[in-house]
Amino acid sequence: MTPASTTASASLFKGGPTLLDLLIDVNELRITVTGPRMLFEKLTLVTTLSAFDGGTVGRMRELADSLEGTIHCGLVGMQRAEIKVQTVRSGGYLEISLGPPSLYQSELVLRTRTGETFRDLLVRLLAGGSSVPFLAGLHPVTATGHHEHHIGPDPDGGNGGGNDHGGEHLHGGGHEHDGEHHDGRP
């Protein structure tokens, strides 16, 4: 185990990276997130290791227990990031929360609890220390809707967005928050 003395930084923004490499030789990763839970719902760990290679649910849980995260947000201060393993029929995956919904930025600081680099920790836990080459990264999951709006299916059987704009929200010149359509219909 090699203790890391440096920090890596990354940014998530619309049109930005879709995978953040986690096989890095640092024990702290600072991720600036634009629009947490508005643009990006959460982060999930993706890897080329299957359960047969060592990427089992049990090892994912060990990994989750070996990580800690804090979210720094100007609106709510600092809070702990939830790191958990979701189980599915085909196995499981690790996910990391991004904090409360915000149109602005927050920063997720992710650290290894052991002092190991992310690379050393992933090789030890997921690859069982083998020298098999693999990829591992954090995938930002795109948010599926705005948390500040509760727009459901169009009751008239229209486009399903609750407005006349294909489900888009208008911010600026055409606010649709009063429940009235722009053509005068209620």
N, C-alpha and C positions, 0 to 999 in steps of 0.2 A: 504494500500500500504506500502510495506516494502522496504526502499531504500537499495540497495545492495552496498557493499563496496569492493567486490572482482570481479575478472575477471576469466573467464574460458577460457581454451585453447583447441584447437583441431587441427588435421592435416589431410589433404586430400592428399592421394598418391595412386598410382596404386596398387590395391590389398588391399587397406585400407577400412575404414568404408564406408558403403553405406547409413547410416543415422546418423545424428548428433542430439542428443536429444536437444530439445529447451525448454523443461519444466525444466529449471534450475533456481536456486535461485541467479542469478547474473544479472546485467544490462549491462554487456559488455562481448562479446564473440570474442576471437581472433582466427581466422582460418588461419593456414598456408596452402597454396595451391601450390602443385607441378604441374607445367604445366597448369597455368590458360588459358582457352580457347584452350589448346592443348590437355590435358588429360581430363579436366573438363570444360564444356561449361558455366554452371551457377548453382546456387542453387535454388531449389524449396521447398516451404513449403508443407509438407504432414501431414495430420491429419486424425484421425478417426472420426472427427466431420463432419457431413453432413450439408447441408444448413438448414435442419429441426432442427438440434441441435444448430444452430447459426453461422455455418461457411459459411455465405452468402458472395456474392461479395462485398456488402457494408461494411460488417465487415472486410473483407480482405483488403479493401481500407483504412479503419481506422487503421488497423494494419500496413500497409505499411507507412502511414503517421506518425505513432508512432515510426518508426525505422529510424536509419541513419547509414550509413556505409562509411568507407574510405578504400581505397585500397592502400597499401604501396608496391611499386615495385622499385627495384634498377634501372630498365631501364628508367622509366618515372617519378619517384618520387611518390608523393601522389596525388590521385584523388578520387572524390566522387563515391561511388558505387550506381548504379541505382537500386532502389527498386520499383517494379511496380506490378500491378495485371493484368494478362492476362485473358480475358474472353473467355470462350468456351461455347458451346451449353449446357453443363451440369452444368455450374456455372463459377467458376473462380479459379485461383490459383496465389499465390504470388511467384515472382521470384526475385533473387538478382544476379546482374552481378558480374563477377570476375575480370573485368579490361581488359587491352589489352592482346593479345596473347603473351605468353612467354613459352619457354621450361624450364625456371627456376622457382623459387619460388616467390610468392607474399604473402602478409598477408592482409586478410580482417578483419577489426575491425568493428564489428556490435554492436550497442548500442541502448538502448531504449531512446527515447527523453524525456519520462516522469519521468525517474529515477526509475520506477518500475522494478522489476525483470522480466525476460522473462516469468517465470511461472505466475506471477500475471497479467501481461499484456495479455497473451493468455487466461487465465481463464476469465478475465474481458471482453475482446472483442469477443473472439470466442465462449466461452461457456456461455456467458451472466451471469457470476458470479455463475452459478450453480455448484453443487458438482458432476456432472456426470463425471466419470472417462474417460479420453481420452489420446491419444498419439499425440504428435506434434514434428516434427523434420525437419531438412533441409536435403534434398536429393541432392547429387552432381550429376548433369546430365552429363553423359559421352559425350565428344566432338565427333562429327561425322566425323571429318576430320582435317587434318593439315591445318592451315591457311596460312602457308608459301608455300604450294604447291597447285597448281590448277589442280589436276588430275581428269579427267572426265572419262566417259565410253570409253572403248577401241574401236576406230573406226573400227577395224577389227572384232568386235563382239566377242572378247575373254572374258577374265575374268572380265572385267569392271573396272579394277584397273589401266589401262594404262601401265602396266608392266607385266613381266612374273612371278610375285611372289604373285599372289592372292590378289593384291591390297596393299601389304605391301610396305613400303618405306625402301630402304636400305640406312643406314647411316654408314659410316665406309668403309669397303673394297669394297663395290659395289654401288657407287653413281649412281643414275639414273636421274640426273638433266640435262644432256646434250641432252635428247631426243633420245638417241641411245640405242638400246637393247644390251644385253651382247653377243648375238650370231652374232653381226655384222649387223643385220638389222637396217635400219634407223628408 
